[in-house]
Amino acid sequence: MLQMKKIVFCCCMFFFSQFTIAQDLGSFDPFGDSSSDMAETSGFGIDFGGSVKLGTPIFFTDFKDFSNIRGSSLISANFHLNAYSPVCEVYASVHLDDTTLSFNFTSIPKLTPTKLQVPRFIDEIYLQGSFGPVIVGGGIKKMTWGRADSFSILDIINPKDFSDITITDNQKLKKARPLLFLSAYLPMDMKLEFVFLPIFEGNTYAITSRSATDLVDNMVQGLFSAAESDTSITSAGVKKFIDDFKDGLFSLSPNIDIDSGRLRYAQAGMRYTAIFDGYHDVGLQYYYGFLPTPGVRYNKNQFVNEMDAYSMPDSITDEQIQKFFTFDYTPVHQIGFDYGLAFGPVSIRTELAALITHDIKGTDPSMYNPSIAWNFGIDYTTPIGLMINVCVAEDIMLLWKNAQKDPYDMQYGKKMTDTHIMLLLTQTLLRGAVTLNMRSTMHVERLDFTLAPSFEFMYGSLIIGVETGFFFGKNGGANKNYITASFSYNF
């Protein structure tokens, strides 16, 4: 962590010096549309704004026992500050609630990893400057690559925070990361982007509460199942202790704390986009990084040698668990292509990517296999203003048969495909003052299905919203269904 702090400090000092140099350089925007990267200004200024929200999701089962509702979660707020000059911009945004600050009245969900590299209350803090047609910057930032609105396979720079099942907005799910970035606007509607991340962190999951994931349990359970049928384990006389060990292991709800704040986990990528004939949007990208979901390696010899010493469930500790299981992230090279087309009320978006992991033969049990992923989405706006958005995304595991040959492979028993479908219906009324949404998603292989209708009424700076969520299938259940009524004030 000390090395990470030094890296972040050096980056901040470098870009502070660039801010000073930039005051003597002119700016150039070849397209006049770079407001997404730089504030369109002709002078100096400071903008401050945000929102305050009253309301929190209430799960249907909470109505039986209102003591389960966290009173501290009823109020949340977002604040942002934007300071700009003709050639430089500083942006900072924070999110304050009882999950990001320690003022909660009751226990909050336990997360993994437990040691986050960036505090959860930070949305973004970065500095960027314009040097002719080039924009360069750095800080803690969320970036968007790819073209898909949902289930994007190319938008891999920022990991996700899946600790709250009531949050579905892709931008809110992203975790801001320390990075350096550069964008170069070229003639003929072309653009080049470069990004460098000195350290890495994976997705965040909840291991308690309704949003809890069974990610860790599933990975380790598969290894135990392999051990139970392993003749070498049986001959070692330790099979009779496996059930006791499993009970002790899962009662601890082990965390995935990986020391990934080192330069060994640095990532980098580049992206090229262009517009042809005014309406053909094409993108190409290459990215080297790590898959945000960790893998696990089973240390069989250590398990056999020391099982007798840890046969009682109450004698097992996190440190001892690490002797038997090693968690780490899988390195990956991603080569991606995306295409967008709009004609009249219809727009089409598609993405295609090859994810080449270091398990190039599909025989390393602790790494994910290479895969091919694709995404296709279509939007259609009807004459009455109803917008229909459909998106399908799928990941296809390569060398799938090789992973099924080794019971200790963490992908043993997994299906070859992982498919998601999303349908979103949006209707605006009263000149945009009222918005009705109906969002549904489906995980095809698991037959999991969610339905989330919502209503929003805007009156000036005041927003009144109601949202519900229903979960069906293997990972569903009445304990996850919720309703949210909220009042927000934007300023």
C-alpha positions in Angstrom: 0.0 0.0 0.0 3.0 2.3 0.7 4.1 1.9 -2.9 0.6 2.6 -4.2 0.5 5.9 -2.1 3.9 6.9 -3.6 2.6 6.3 -7.1 -0.6 8.3 -6.6 1.4 11.2 -5.0 3.8 11.3 -7.9 1.0 11.3 -10.4 -0.7 14.2 -8.6 2.5 16.2 -8.5 3.2 15.6 -12.2 -0.3 16.8 -13.3 -0.1 19.8 -10.9 3.0 20.9 -12.7 1.2 20.3 -16.0 -1.6 22.6 -14.8 1.0 25.4 -14.3 2.6 24.8 -17.7 -0.8 24.7 -19.4 -1.6 28.3 -18.5 0.9 29.4 -21.3 -0.5 27.2 -24.0 -3.4 27.7 -26.3 -6.3 25.2 -26.7 -7.6 23.7 -29.8 -10.8 21.7 -30.3 -10.9 20.4 -33.9 -14.5 19.3 -33.7 -15.9 21.8 -31.2 -17.6 18.9 -29.4 -15.1 17.9 -26.7 -17.3 19.0 -23.9 -17.4 15.4 -22.7 -13.7 15.6 -22.0 -13.2 19.3 -21.3 -15.6 21.9 -20.0 -16.5 24.4 -22.8 -15.3 27.6 -21.3 -13.8 30.9 -22.4 -12.4 31.9 -19.0 -12.0 30.8 -15.4 -14.7 29.7 -13.1 -15.9 27.3 -10.4 -19.1 25.2 -10.5 -20.5 23.6 -7.4 -23.6 21.3 -7.3 -25.1 18.1 -6.2 -28.2 16.5 -4.8 -29.7 15.4 -1.5 -31.9 12.4 -1.4 -34.4 11.2 1.2 -35.4 7.6 0.8 -34.0 4.0 1.0 -35.0 0.6 -0.4 -37.3 -1.3 1.9 -37.4 -5.0 1.3 -40.8 -6.6 1.5 -39.8 -8.8 4.4 -38.8 -5.7 6.4 -42.5 -4.9 6.8 -42.7 -7.8 9.2 -39.9 -6.4 11.4 -39.1 -2.7 10.9 -36.0 -3.0 13.1 -34.3 -4.4 10.0 -34.4 -1.0 8.3 -31.3 1.1 8.8 -32.5 4.5 9.8 -29.1 6.0 8.8 -29.7 4.9 5.2 -32.6 7.2 4.7 -30.5 10.2 3.8 -27.7 10.4 1.2 -26.1 13.1 -0.8 -23.8 13.7 -3.8 -21.6 16.8 -4.2 -19.3 17.8 -7.1 -16.9 20.7 -7.7 -15.6 21.7 -11.1 -12.9 24.3 -11.4 -11.8 25.3 -14.9 -9.6 27.5 -17.0 -9.5 27.8 -20.8 -7.0 24.9 -20.9 -7.3 23.0 -17.7 -10.0 21.5 -15.5 -10.2 20.0 -12.1 -13.2 17.8 -11.1 -14.1 16.3 -7.8 -17.2 14.3 -6.8 -18.2 12.5 -3.6 -21.0 10.3 -2.5 -22.1 10.4 1.2 -24.3 7.8 2.9 -24.0 5.3 5.7 -22.1 2.8 3.6 -19.3 5.2 2.7 -19.1 6.9 6.1 -19.1 5.4 9.6 -22.3 7.0 11.0 -24.6 3.9 10.5 -26.9 3.0 13.3 -26.9 -0.7 12.6 -24.5 -3.1 11.0 -23.8 -2.6 7.2 -23.1 -5.5 4.8 -19.7 -7.1 5.0 -17.8 -6.6 1.8 -15.0 -8.4 0.0 -12.3 -7.3 -0.6 -12.3 -5.6 2.8 -9.3 -3.3 2.2 -10.4 -1.0 -0.6 -7.7 1.0 -2.3 -9.9 4.1 -2.9 -12.4 5.2 -0.2 -16.0 4.4 -1.1 -17.2 8.0 -0.7 -15.0 9.2 -3.6 -16.8 9.1 -7.0 -14.1 10.9 -9.0 -11.2 13.3 -8.4 -9.0 14.2 -11.5 -7.2 16.9 -13.4 -7.0 17.2 -17.1 -5.5 19.8 -19.5 -5.8 20.6 -23.2 -2.7 20.8 -25.3 -3.9 21.6 -28.8 -5.9 18.6 -30.1 -4.6 16.5 -27.2 -6.3 16.1 -23.8 -4.2 14.6 -21.0 -5.0 14.0 -17.4 -4.9 11.8 -14.4 -6.5 11.1 -11.0 -9.2 8.8 -9.7 -11.7 8.5 -12.6 -14.5 6.5 -14.2 -14.0 5.9 -17.9 -16.3 4.5 -20.6 -15.1 2.3 -23.4 -17.2 0.4 -25.9 -20.7 1.2 -27.2 -23.2 -0.9 -25.3 -25.4 0.6 -22.6 -25.9 -2.7 -20.7 -23.6 -5.7 -20.2 -20.8 -4.1 -22.2 -17.9 -6.4 -22.8 -15.5 -3.6 -23.8 -16.0 -1.3 -20.9 -13.4 -3.0 -18.7 -11.3 -0.2 -17.3 -13.4 0.2 -14.1 -14.4 -2.8 -11.9 -17.9 -2.9 -10.5 -19.4 -2.7 -7.0 -22.1 -5.4 -6.8 -22.7 -5.0 -3.1 -26.2 -3.5 -3.5 -28.7 -5.4 -5.7 -31.0 -2.3 -5.9 -28.4 -0.3 -8.0 -28.6 -1.1 -11.7 -27.2 2.1 -13.2 -23.9 1.2 -14.9 -22.2 4.5 -14.1 -23.1 4.1 -10.4 -21.8 0.6 -10.3 -18.4 1.6 -11.5 -15.5 2.0 -9.0 -13.3 4.9 -9.8 -9.6 4.0 -10.3 -6.3 5.8 -10.2 -5.2 6.2 -13.8 -3.5 8.4 -16.4 -5.3 9.0 -19.7 -4.7 10.8 -23.0 -7.2 11.6 -25.8 -6.0 12.8 -29.2 -8.6 14.2 -31.7 -7.5 13.6 -35.3 -8.8 14.8 -38.6 -11.7 13.0 -40.4 -13.7 12.4 -37.1 -11.1 10.1 -35.6 -9.9 9.8 -32.0 -7.2 7.9 -30.2 -7.3 7.2 -26.5 -4.7 5.8 -24.2 -5.0 4.8 -20.5 -2.6 3.5 -17.9 -3.5 2.1 -14.5 -0.6 1.5 -12.1 -2.5 -0.7 -9.7 -5.5 -3.0 -9.8 -8.6 -3.9 -7.8 -11.4 -6.4 -8.7 -15.1 -6.2 -8.3 -16.6 -5.6 -4.8 -19.1 -8.1 -3.5 -21.3 -8.4 -0.4 -20.8 -11.6 1.7 -23.6 -10.8 4.1 -27.1 -9.3 3.6 -29.6 -9.9 0.8 -27.0 -8.8 -1.7 -24.6 -11.5 -0.6 -22.9 -13.4 -3.4 -22.1 -17.1 -3.3 -18.9 -16.5 -5.4 -16.4 -17.6 -2.8 -18.5 -20.5 -1.5 -19.1 -21.8 -5.0 -15.4 -21.8 -5.9 -14.3 -23.4 -2.7 -17.2 -25.9 -2.6 -16.2 -27.2 -6.0 -12.7 -27.9 -4.7 -14.0 -29.7 -1.7 -16.3 -31.8 -3.9 -13.2 -32.8 -5.9 -11.3 -33.6 -2.6 -14.1 -35.8 -1.4 -13.8 -38.1 -4.5 -10.0 -37.9 -4.6 -8.5 -41.3 -3.7 -5.2 -39.8 -2.6 -7.1 -37.7 0.0 -8.9 -40.8 1.2 -5.8 -42.9 1.4 -4.2 -40.2 3.5 -6.9 -40.8 6.2 -8.2 -37.2 6.2 -11.5 -37.5 4.2 -13.4 -37.9 7.5 -12.4 -34.4 8.4 -13.6 -32.7 5.3 -17.2 -32.1 6.4 -16.0 -30.5 9.6 -13.5 -28.3 7.8 -16.2 -27.1 5.3 -18.5 -26.1 8.2 -15.7 -24.1 9.8 -14.6 -22.5 6.5 -18.1 -21.3 5.4 -18.9 -20.0 8.9 -16.0 -17.6 8.5 -17.3 -16.2 5.1 -13.7 -15.8 3.9 -12.8 -12.5 2.2 -11.0 -12.1 -1.1 -8.1 -9.8 -0.1 -5.5 -9.9 -2.7 -2.4 -7.6 -2.6 -3.0 -6.2 -6.0 -1.9 -2.6 -5.2 1.5 -3.3 -6.8 3.1 -2.5 -10.2 2.9 -6.2 -11.1 -0.8 -5.5 -11.6 -0.4 -2.5 -13.8 -2.7 -2.3 -16.8 -2.8 -0.3 -20.1 -4.8 0.0 -23.2 -5.5 2.0 -26.3 -8.7 2.7 -28.3 -9.4 4.1 -31.8 -12.8 5.4 -32.9 -14.0 6.9 -36.1 -17.2 8.1 -37.8 -17.7 7.3 -41.5 -20.3 8.9 -43.7 -21.7 10.7 -40.8 -23.5 7.7 -39.1 -21.2 4.7 -39.1 -19.4 4.6 -35.7 -16.5 2.2 -35.5 -14.2 1.4 -32.6 -11.1 -0.8 -32.1 -9.3 -1.4 -28.9 -6.6 -3.4 -27.1 -6.4 -3.7 -23.4 -4.1 -5.6 -21.1 -5.3 -6.1 -17.6 -6.9 -8.6 -15.2 -10.3 -10.2 -15.0 -12.2 -8.5 -12.1 -13.5 -11.8 -10.7 -10.7 -13.7 -8.8 -9.7 -17.2 -9.3 -8.7 -19.8 -6.7 -5.9 -22.4 -6.5 -6.2 -25.4 -4.3 -2.9 -26.3 -2.4 -3.5 -30.1 -2.3 -0.3 -31.1 -0.5 -0.8 -28.5 2.2 -4.4 -29.7 2.7 -3.3 -33.3 3.1 -0.4 -32.6 5.5 -2.3 -30.3 7.8 -5.9 -31.4 7.8 -5.6 -33.3 11.0 -4.5 -30.2 12.9 -7.5 -28.2 11.9 -10.2 -30.8 12.0 -12.5 -28.9 14.4 -14.6 -26.1 12.8 -13.9 -23.7 15.7 -10.2 -24.0 15.2 -10.0 -22.7 11.7 -8.9 -19.2 11.0 -8.5 -17.0 7.9 -4.8 -17.4 8.1 -5.1 -21.2 8.0 -7.5 -21.0 5.1 -4.9 -19.2 3.1 -2.7 -22.3 3.5 -5.1 -24.3 1.5 -6.5 -21.8 -1.0 -4.8 -19.1 -2.9 -6.9 -16.3 -4.5 -5.5 -14.2 -7.4 -6.7 -12.4 -10.6 -6.3 -13.8 -14.1 -4.2 -11.7 -16.5 -6.0 -11.1 -19.8 -5.4 -9.5 -23.2 -8.6 -8.1 -24.8 -8.9 -7.3 -28.4 -12.2 -5.7 -29.2 -14.3 -4.2 -32.0 -17.6 -2.2 -31.8 -19.9 -0.7 -34.3 -22.9 1.6 -34.1 -25.4 2.7 -36.7 -28.4 5.0 -36.4 -31.1 5.5 -39.0 -34.4 7.3 -38.2 -35.9 6.0 -35.0 -33.7 2.9 -34.9 -30.1 2.6 -33.6 -28.0 -0.5 -33.5 -24.9 -1.2 -31.4 -22.7 -4.3 -31.3 -19.5 -5.4 -29.6 -17.2 -8.3 -30.2 -14.1 -9.2 -28.1 -11.5 -11.9 -27.8 -10.3 -12.4 -24.2 -7.0 -14.2 -24.2 -5.9 -15.3 -20.7 -2.6 -16.8 -19.7 -4.3 -20.2 -19.5 -3.9 -20.5 -23.3 -4.3 -24.3 -23.2 -7.2 -24.3 -20.8 -5.4 -26.6 -18.4 -4.5 -24.2 -15.5 -7.1 -24.9 -12.8 -6.5 -21.5 -11.1 -7.0 -19.3 -14.2 -10.0 -18.6 -16.3 -10.0 -20.0 -19.9 -9.8 -17.8 -22.9 -13.2 -16.7 -24.2 -15.1 -15.0 -27.0 -17.7 -12.4 -26.0 -20.3 -10.5 -28.0 -23.0 -7.9 -27.3 -25.9 -6.8 -29.5 -28.4 -4.0 -28.7 -31.1 -2.2 -30.6 -33.1 0.9 -29.7 -36.4 1.9 -31.3 -38.4 5.0 -30.5 -42.1 4.6 -31.4 -44.3 7.4 -32.8 -45.9 7.8 -29.3 -42.5 8.4 -27.7 -42.1 4.9 -26.2 -38.4 3.8 -26.4 -37.7 0.1 -26.6 -34.2 -1.1 -25.8 -33.2 -4.7 -26.1 -29.7 -6.0 -25.4 -28.2 -9.5 -25.5 -24.7 -10.4 -24.3 -22.9 -13.7 -24.2 -19.5 -15.0 -23.1 -18.4 -18.3 -24.7 -15.7 -20.3 -22.9 -13.0 -21.7 -25.2 -11.3 -25.0 -24.5 -14.3 -25.8 -22.4 -13.7 -29.6 -22.5 -10.2 -29.2 -21.1 -11.6 -27.5 -18.0 -14.0 -30.4 -17.5 -11.2 -32.9 -17.3 -9.8 -31.7 -14.0 -12.2 -31.7 -10.9 -9.8 -29.2 -9.3 -10.3 -26.7 -12.1 -12.4 -23.8 -10.8 -14.4 -23.8 -14.0 -15.2 -27.6 -13.7 -18.9 -28.2 -14.0 -19.5 -24.7 -15.5 -21.5 -24.3 -18.7 -19.7 -23.2 -21.8 -21.8 -20.1 -22.3 -22.9 -17.2 -20.0 -25.8 -15.3 -21.5 -27.7 -12.3 -20.4 -30.8 -10.6 -21.9 -32.1 -7.1 -21.0 -35.3 -5.4 -22.0 -36.0 -1.7 -21.1 -39.2 0.2 -21.9 -39.1 4.0 -21.3 -42.1 6.3 -21.7 -42.0 10.1 -21.0 -45.1 12.1 -20.4 -46.0 15.8 -19.8 -43.1 17.1 -21.8 -40.6 15.0 -19.9 -41.8 15.8 -16.4 -42.9 12.1 -15.9 -40.8 9.1 -16.8 -42.0 5.5 -16.7 -39.5 2.7 -16.9 -39.9 -1.1 -17.1 -36.6 -2.9 -16.9 -36.2 -6.7 -16.9 -33.0 -8.8 -17.1 -32.5 -12.5 -17.4 -29.6 -14.8 -16.9 -30.3 -17.6 -19.4 -28.2 -20.4 -18.1 -29.4 -20.0 -14.5 -33.0 -19.0 -15.5 -32.7 -16.0 -13.1 -35.1 -13.2 -13.9 -35.6 -9.7 -12.5 -38.3 -7.1 -13.0 -37.9 -3.5 -12.0 -40.7 -1.0 -12.8 -40.1 2.6 -11.8 -41.8 6.0 -11.8 -40.2 9.4 -11.7 -41.8 12.9 -11.5 -39.7 16.0 -11.9 -40.9 19.4 -10.7 -38.2 22.0 -11.1 -35.2 20.8 -9.0 -37.4 18.3 -7.0 -37.6 14.7 -8.1 -40.1 12.2 -6.7 -39.3 8.6 -7.6 -40.8 5.1 -6.9 -39.0 1.9 -7.9 -39.7 -1.7 -7.2 -37.6 -4.8 -7.8 -38.7 -8.4 -8.1 -36.3 -11.4 -8.3 -37.2 -14.9 -9.6 -35.3 -18.1 -10.2 -32.4 -19.8 -8.5 -30.9 -16.7 -7.0 -34.3 -14.9 -6.5 -36.6 -15.1 -3.5 -39.1 -13.0 -1.7 -36.4 -11.8 0.7 -34.8 -9.8 -2.2 -38.0 -8.0 -3.4 -37.9 -4.3 -2.5 -39.6 -1.0 -3.0 -38.0 2.5 -2.9 -39.8 5.8 -2.5 -37.5 8.8 -2.7 -37.4 12.6 -2.8 -34.4 14.3 -4.3 -33.4 17.9 -4.6 -30.8 18.9 -7.2 -28.8 22.1 -7.0 
